[in-house]
Amino acid sequence: MHHHVATIKTNLIIFGLLMLLLVATVGAAELPLGPLNFPVAMLIAATKTVLIIFYFMHLTGTDKLTKTIVGTMFLWLVLMILMIMMDYLSRDWLQILGK
């Protein structure tokens, strides 16, 4: 079994990127983006998640099966979030009597 060992330089670069994304998260929270606040925050969070999984959880040094399983997990997560959002956004479509 081959173990991928990241160099200190790589770890520092990823740490710097994560800190930059942390500042971007705080900055995006302070900006009045209106309805774009949530998508921007999710994009930044997804970027941080991918960096952590690929480098700190050593996904870059694994086999194709593990990468396929992780990719499938992300696809499933996106589908679940989309279905929840479709349900949430469609709740005002029905006119409920007595309301």
C-alpha angles and dihedrals in degrees: 000000000000118000118205112217117195118218123240089249091056092048091050092049092051090046090051091050091050091051090048090051089048089056089046090053092052091044093049090050090055096048118090097235095150112203091002093068094089098046092047092049091048092049092052092045092049091051091052090047093052092049092050094047096046099044112020095037090043098235090149091068099047132097127267094260092061091047090049092051092049091047091050090050091054091048090051091049091051091049092050092049091048092050092049091049091048090053093046095047094047097053094094093055095084120071106222114206115238095026 
